[in-house]
Amino acid sequence: MLDEALTLLTDDLIMLALPLFLLTVAVEAGFSYRRNLNWYEKEDFWTSIGIMLTTVVVDFLPKLIGVIAMIKLHEISPLRDLIGRQWWCWVVLFFLDDFTYYWFHRANHEVRFMWAGHVNHHSSQYLNYGTALRQGVGERVYKCFFWLWLPLIGFDAAMVVTMMSINLFYQFWLHTQAVKKLPPLAELILNTPSHHRVHHGSNIRYLDCNHAGTLIIWDRLFGTFSEENDHDPIIYGLTRNLDNNNFSNALLHEYRSIREDIARASRWRDKLGYILLAPGWSHDGTDNRARVLRKNTNLELA
């Protein structure tokens, strides 16, 4: 079982695609430099690379444990003899995986201790293919947990890991300002660069929106979709950007903030609120959660 799990990790599509990702970064950076577009900043880029390398290290053990759990759960699944690798099983898995990713990603924005593990990805004030490599480090610890229900309903671990990798591979190309709008049908169904730019916006209109992996239909269905608006240009980064963009600050700042907020609260209920409620909640009565800010400014998602 351990050998099977290790084989799945070493054959991960994302690791195999890394040279292509780095080549794409180089092409985009060169294009930005020649056109004087300022899409890249040196310190910010190297912070992204440092976080990427940290993610690779941190990801290994939790993912290995997750894959072993997937193998075990598939062995006891009552549907394992029905669900094989037929074409229709791959189609069903595509939708179920994308649905799972939506809720995983949304939870990363709406539960503060999960946000602390995801915020690295949003801490850059630039949107480029280097930012795509700046994945959340802490989220690696619990990510696979969200997918464990899939082997339990009959999909084997290799199928699940492959589909997770395809989904993440698709998301890489969304992190760009070079692609404006796709044809209307694509914008209606797919997650596109325009939709994902919104996701990286710190404007009140865009906060905690467009959590999609491949299909934007989940955001449209569950009320978290926001359209890119030319009258409200996207401001990339956080609502309160970092004092400096060095590696350790980008990696750990939100964990420090949670610790400080917990120390300020006297009641256990409030301490738990700083861990489990959405970023922006405070026990002293101020409430800067995204939905509250939109309500207070009469902004509606569209």
Helices and strands as residue ranges (DSSP letters): H 2-10, H 13-35, H 42-76, H 87-110, H 112-118, G 119-122, H 129-133, G 138-141, G 143-147, H 149-152, H 157-172, H 184-189, H 193-199, G 204-206, H 217-222, H 247-264, H 268-276, H 290-296
